[in-house]
Amino acid sequence: MTKRGRLVGLLLAGVVLLGSAPTRADGLDEIQARGKLIVGTKADYRPFGFREASGAIVGFEPDLAADVARKLGVKLELTPVVTADRIRLLTEHKLDLVIATMNATDERRQLIDFVEPSYYASGVNVLAPKSLHLHVWQELHGKPVCMIDGSFYISEIRERYDPVVQTFNNTSTMYPALRGQKCAAVVYDDTAIIGQLQIPDWQDFEMPLRSILVQPWGMGVAKGETRLEAVLSDLVREWHRSGRIQELEKHWNIPSSAFADEMHRKYLGE
């Protein structure tokens, strides 16, 4: 056999091998064949996803996951995730879907696909004693405020409102500093503050300001799951159109968000 003939033979063999290699089934088909939807959600972020006394994961986002399972006509399995592992578990196909307080950033879009439109959003706000009587962000000028070290908004808060910033490694040290009056207020994610205010010991505190630096939350699916993404996109539009998001806000004692109200108005006329 000539050298050219051997080369052609190798190329043809490669084509055969590629053609016979097993390919992963479409995600939507897999879910329906399995009869179960596996969703990654938070289990430590009250009221958006947390464990109740029985150990079951409940909350705003688990309720949305249940809506998805009903839409697909399958059972629901909730898997607890944290920020560090939710994308990895999705790309490894250990999850079908992630609904876990995940901002739809450009960096994350390189790894997974986000369902459009976004179902919710979070911003930055303050947790302060009611006795401080905060009304506008500008009143933080010159006041000591507690923040988590490394938060993306530290420099912007400094530039806009000129508080005296004290940073902490985690909330387990930051919240006691606020209660011990080492700072006048905490600047943190508004959705986390909402959960803190649902604890009875925090009834003398409030989140009095309008949230800023708002970023959308998206449901995440693995790259290329276009059929599943299309079904979910229609469902999110229906959530906004029907007022389902506002209904869940009320159910979980979440203050009405400008994002949810705006999206409801946007899709109501469709």
KOLTOR-991221 format. One line per field, with one value per residue (C-alpha): residue in one letter; x negated, y negated, z. Coordinates in nm, 3 decimals. Example, Ala and Ser with C-alpha at 12.3 -4.5 7.8 and 13.67 -1.06 7.14 Angstrom:
2
residuo A,S
east -1.230,-1.367
north 0.450,0.106
up 0.780,0.714
END
This chain:
270
residuo M,T,K,R,G,R,L,V,G,L,L,L,A,G,V,V,L,L,G,S,A,P,T,R,A,D,G,L,D,E,I,Q,A,R,G,K,L,I,V,G,T,K,A,D,Y,R,P,F,G,F,R,E,A,S,G,A,I,V,G,F,E,P,D,L,A,A,D,V,A,R,K,L,G,V,K,L,E,L,T,P,V,V,T,A,D,R,I,R,L,L,T,E,H,K,L,D,L,V,I,A,T,M,N,A,T,D,E,R,R,Q,L,I,D,F,V,E,P,S,Y,Y,A,S,G,V,N,V,L,A,P,K,S,L,H,L,H,V,W,Q,E,L,H,G,K,P,V,C,M,I,D,G,S,F,Y,I,S,E,I,R,E,R,Y,D,P,V,V,Q,T,F,N,N,T,S,T,M,Y,P,A,L,R,G,Q,K,C,A,A,V,V,Y,D,D,T,A,I,I,G,Q,L,Q,I,P,D,W,Q,D,F,E,M,P,L,R,S,I,L,V,Q,P,W,G,M,G,V,A,K,G,E,T,R,L,E,A,V,L,S,D,L,V,R,E,W,H,R,S,G,R,I,Q,E,L,E,K,H,W,N,I,P,S,S,A,F,A,D,E,M,H,R,K,Y,L,G,E
east 0.000,-0.130,-0.194,0.102,0.324,0.225,0.305,0.650,0.714,0.623,0.849,1.142,1.084,1.089,1.420,1.568,1.447,1.587,1.917,1.944,1.845,2.130,2.291,2.474,2.851,3.039,3.091,3.466,3.499,3.283,3.498,3.820,3.677,3.548,3.878,3.692,3.550,3.231,3.197,2.912,3.031,2.908,2.979,2.828,2.973,3.302,3.564,3.447,3.332,3.284,3.348,3.655,3.669,3.746,3.430,3.619,3.494,3.760,3.784,3.845,3.617,3.717,4.077,3.966,3.787,4.113,4.289,4.032,4.079,4.457,4.414,4.202,4.431,4.154,4.054,3.818,3.486,3.321,2.943,2.785,2.512,2.283,2.137,1.809,1.955,2.282,2.131,1.895,2.179,2.380,2.099,2.033,2.403,2.467,2.743,3.001,3.055,2.925,3.159,2.930,2.914,2.672,2.591,2.581,2.232,2.031,1.766,2.023,2.179,1.855,1.908,2.286,2.597,2.845,3.217,3.355,3.527,3.387,3.633,3.506,3.233,3.035,2.857,2.669,2.841,2.784,2.877,2.908,3.071,3.413,3.295,3.044,3.333,3.151,3.344,3.086,2.745,2.579,2.641,2.362,2.109,1.848,2.023,1.846,1.993,1.920,1.859,1.727,1.366,1.337,1.694,1.703,1.887,1.652,1.467,1.788,1.958,1.650,1.646,2.019,2.091,1.756,1.827,1.554,1.529,1.445,1.406,1.462,1.389,1.744,2.089,2.025,1.790,1.957,2.305,2.179,1.977,2.298,2.482,2.185,2.210,1.864,2.027,2.343,2.466,2.378,2.356,2.428,2.638,3.001,3.130,2.900,3.018,3.379,3.299,3.126,3.428,3.647,3.462,3.656,3.344,3.309,3.648,3.483,3.302,3.420,3.321,3.444,3.280,3.341,3.114,2.837,2.598,2.875,2.774,3.007,3.027,3.051,3.138,2.831,2.825,2.534,2.406,2.602,2.925,3.131,3.456,3.456,3.358,3.651,3.902,3.761,3.761,4.133,4.195,4.004,4.206,4.521,4.398,4.354,4.679,4.893,4.741,4.598,4.278,4.469,4.683,4.371,4.229,4.540,4.538,4.176,4.205,3.967,4.012,4.158,3.874,3.862,3.725,4.022,4.271,4.099,4.088,4.453,4.548,4.321,4.470,4.828,4.919,4.776
north 0.000,-0.343,-0.605,-0.804,-0.497,-0.427,-0.788,-0.768,-0.443,-0.594,-0.892,-0.666,-0.457,-0.773,-0.876,-0.535,-0.555,-0.904,-0.797,-0.502,-0.695,-0.719,-1.063,-1.207,-1.216,-1.543,-1.675,-1.713,-1.356,-1.231,-1.405,-1.266,-0.914,-0.925,-1.063,-1.299,-1.652,-1.711,-2.073,-2.233,-2.490,-2.662,-2.504,-2.779,-3.101,-3.177,-3.240,-3.159,-2.806,-2.656,-2.347,-2.340,-2.146,-1.820,-1.855,-1.920,-2.200,-2.468,-2.829,-3.064,-2.883,-2.526,-2.636,-2.749,-2.416,-2.239,-2.448,-2.331,-1.966,-1.999,-2.163,-1.869,-1.612,-1.453,-1.418,-1.666,-1.595,-1.890,-1.882,-2.134,-2.343,-2.625,-2.902,-2.715,-2.392,-2.473,-2.538,-2.239,-2.002,-2.137,-2.103,-1.750,-1.674,-1.580,-1.840,-1.918,-2.272,-2.522,-2.765,-2.895,-3.276,-3.285,-3.617,-3.586,-3.730,-3.735,-3.509,-3.245,-3.263,-3.125,-2.805,-2.753,-2.893,-3.110,-3.095,-3.424,-3.620,-3.623,-3.518,-3.744,-3.992,-4.103,-4.421,-4.587,-4.736,-4.811,-4.637,-4.903,-4.961,-5.119,-5.383,-5.510,-5.635,-5.597,-5.728,-5.776,-5.629,-5.969,-5.947,-5.688,-5.967,-5.951,-5.665,-5.333,-5.053,-4.679,-4.492,-4.153,-4.169,-4.126,-4.232,-4.375,-4.688,-4.813,-5.066,-5.195,-5.243,-5.430,-5.658,-5.728,-5.775,-5.807,-5.589,-5.456,-5.095,-4.808,-4.469,-4.118,-3.771,-3.640,-3.719,-3.529,-3.811,-4.095,-4.066,-4.058,-4.372,-4.547,-4.428,-4.539,-4.888,-4.867,-4.994,-5.188,-4.960,-4.659,-4.694,-4.355,-4.162,-4.262,-3.904,-3.791,-4.081,-3.976,-3.635,-3.788,-4.005,-3.696,-3.586,-3.709,-3.844,-4.104,-4.271,-4.600,-4.623,-4.707,-4.734,-5.090,-5.197,-5.132,-4.854,-4.959,-4.776,-4.531,-4.224,-3.959,-3.598,-3.329,-2.961,-2.777,-2.488,-2.306,-2.439,-2.322,-2.226,-2.438,-2.240,-2.247,-2.614,-2.700,-2.526,-2.706,-3.041,-3.009,-2.912,-3.212,-3.443,-3.284,-3.337,-3.706,-3.738,-3.562,-3.732,-3.404,-3.574,-3.836,-3.555,-3.375,-3.699,-3.735,-3.369,-3.384,-3.731,-3.887,-4.261,-4.344,-4.395,-4.655,-4.388,-4.155,-4.439,-4.564,-4.219,-4.160,-4.481,-4.394,-4.047,-4.112,-4.240,-3.943
up 0.000,-0.088,0.178,0.041,0.060,0.420,0.512,0.352,0.536,0.871,0.806,0.716,1.028,1.237,1.084,1.167,1.526,1.568,1.422,1.659,1.974,2.224,2.242,2.538,2.498,2.486,2.840,2.810,2.680,2.968,3.228,3.086,3.045,3.403,3.529,3.759,3.745,3.946,4.054,4.243,4.496,4.811,5.148,5.365,5.224,5.399,5.263,4.909,4.988,5.336,5.545,5.765,6.092,5.913,5.703,5.379,5.155,5.117,5.006,4.717,4.471,4.565,4.492,4.146,4.096,4.182,3.916,3.659,3.755,3.723,3.383,3.266,3.428,3.637,4.001,4.166,4.338,4.512,4.556,4.794,4.631,4.733,4.521,4.472,4.329,4.152,3.805,3.825,3.914,3.622,3.366,3.491,3.423,3.786,3.780,3.513,3.630,3.883,4.062,4.334,4.373,4.078,3.912,3.533,3.482,3.159,3.316,3.406,3.060,2.922,3.121,3.118,2.956,3.142,3.077,2.951,3.088,3.442,3.711,3.990,4.087,4.389,4.485,4.768,5.071,5.439,5.762,6.032,6.369,6.334,6.582,6.323,6.104,5.773,5.473,5.195,5.114,5.154,5.530,5.552,5.499,5.775,5.956,6.031,5.820,5.822,5.496,5.388,5.271,4.894,4.812,4.461,4.572,4.847,4.632,4.475,4.813,4.933,4.629,4.631,5.000,5.185,5.492,5.722,5.601,5.834,5.664,5.801,5.666,5.710,5.845,6.168,6.270,6.081,6.233,6.595,6.519,6.418,6.728,6.940,6.787,6.631,6.314,6.243,5.965,5.752,5.373,5.216,4.961,5.004,4.973,5.255,5.471,5.409,5.555,5.855,5.931,5.945,6.260,6.569,6.742,6.466,6.507,6.611,6.277,5.925,5.559,5.500,5.173,4.805,4.674,4.436,4.200,4.111,3.910,3.760,3.875,3.609,3.597,3.470,3.224,3.060,2.731,2.430,2.607,2.370,2.398,2.777,2.773,2.542,2.771,3.074,2.897,2.827,3.189,3.328,3.104,3.242,3.599,3.528,3.334,3.596,3.900,4.031,4.145,4.349,4.493,4.617,4.758,4.973,5.074,5.194,5.351,5.097,5.042,4.703,4.455,4.181,3.944,3.990,3.950,3.635,3.476,3.557,3.376,3.085,3.019,3.124,2.779,2.586
END
